[in-house]
Amino acid sequence: MSEPEQQENRGPAMAGLLIAVVLLVVGLWLAHELTAASKMQDCLMSGRTNCNVIEPAR
């Protein structure tokens, strides 16, 4: 393959890689949010009233 043909083939491959990375990041964020919501629901369903998340002081 000559150099111009290789450049033409990289465009769709890079776009596919970018889409895969975006989907991975969105999936990880969604899993984190669903885990946090699940923990909050578990706390509330156990009858507790102090289910607020306490952030450590910096």
C-alpha beads as a LAMMPS data file, in Angstrom:
LAMMPS data file: protein, C-alpha beads

58 atoms
57 bonds

1 atom types
1 bond types

-500.0 500.0 xlo xhi
-500.0 500.0 ylo yhi
-500.0 500.0 zlo zhi

Masses

1 110.0

Atoms # bond

1 1 1 0.000 0.000 0.000
2 1 1 1.184 3.455 -0.703
3 1 1 1.175 6.225 1.894
4 1 1 -2.069 7.963 0.699
5 1 1 -4.012 4.672 0.848
6 1 1 -2.885 4.082 4.429
7 1 1 -3.996 7.581 5.443
8 1 1 -7.466 6.978 3.967
9 1 1 -7.897 3.777 5.981
10 1 1 -7.011 5.393 9.306
11 1 1 -9.970 7.789 9.389
12 1 1 -12.728 5.239 9.987
13 1 1 -10.494 3.255 12.340
14 1 1 -9.790 6.331 14.460
15 1 1 -13.490 7.225 14.489
16 1 1 -14.339 3.709 15.652
17 1 1 -11.706 3.894 18.372
18 1 1 -13.036 7.255 19.537
19 1 1 -16.596 5.908 19.682
20 1 1 -15.427 2.871 21.658
21 1 1 -13.594 5.066 24.184
22 1 1 -16.618 7.345 24.598
23 1 1 -18.888 4.328 25.158
24 1 1 -16.447 2.934 27.728
25 1 1 -16.321 6.213 29.659
26 1 1 -20.109 6.614 29.596
27 1 1 -20.540 3.001 30.720
28 1 1 -18.162 3.429 33.652
29 1 1 -19.873 6.674 34.703
30 1 1 -23.295 5.033 34.482
31 1 1 -22.153 2.043 36.540
32 1 1 -20.791 4.381 39.221
33 1 1 -24.020 6.394 39.361
34 1 1 -26.202 3.278 39.521
35 1 1 -24.071 1.846 42.331
36 1 1 -24.406 5.059 44.330
37 1 1 -28.167 5.133 43.797
38 1 1 -28.453 1.488 44.820
39 1 1 -26.541 2.110 48.046
40 1 1 -28.800 5.079 48.857
41 1 1 -31.941 3.032 48.201
42 1 1 -30.646 0.172 50.362
43 1 1 -30.029 2.610 53.199
44 1 1 -33.462 4.217 52.897
45 1 1 -35.282 0.886 52.630
46 1 1 -33.628 -0.305 55.824
47 1 1 -35.479 2.498 57.626
48 1 1 -32.514 4.724 58.362
49 1 1 -32.929 8.484 58.205
50 1 1 -29.270 9.527 58.072
51 1 1 -28.357 8.241 54.624
52 1 1 -26.573 11.397 53.456
53 1 1 -23.148 10.910 51.947
54 1 1 -20.447 12.398 54.152
55 1 1 -17.529 13.818 52.205
56 1 1 -14.161 13.710 53.972
57 1 1 -12.566 17.054 54.841
58 1 1 -9.657 18.063 52.664

Bonds

1 1 1 2
2 1 2 3
3 1 3 4
4 1 4 5
5 1 5 6
6 1 6 7
7 1 7 8
8 1 8 9
9 1 9 10
10 1 10 11
11 1 11 12
12 1 12 13
13 1 13 14
14 1 14 15
15 1 15 16
16 1 16 17
17 1 17 18
18 1 18 19
19 1 19 20
20 1 20 21
21 1 21 22
22 1 22 23
23 1 23 24
24 1 24 25
25 1 25 26
26 1 26 27
27 1 27 28
28 1 28 29
29 1 29 30
30 1 30 31
31 1 31 32
32 1 32 33
33 1 33 34
34 1 34 35
35 1 35 36
36 1 36 37
37 1 37 38
38 1 38 39
39 1 39 40
40 1 40 41
41 1 41 42
42 1 42 43
43 1 43 44
44 1 44 45
45 1 45 46
46 1 46 47
47 1 47 48
48 1 48 49
49 1 49 50
50 1 50 51
51 1 51 52
52 1 52 53
53 1 53 54
54 1 54 55
55 1 55 56
56 1 56 57
57 1 57 58
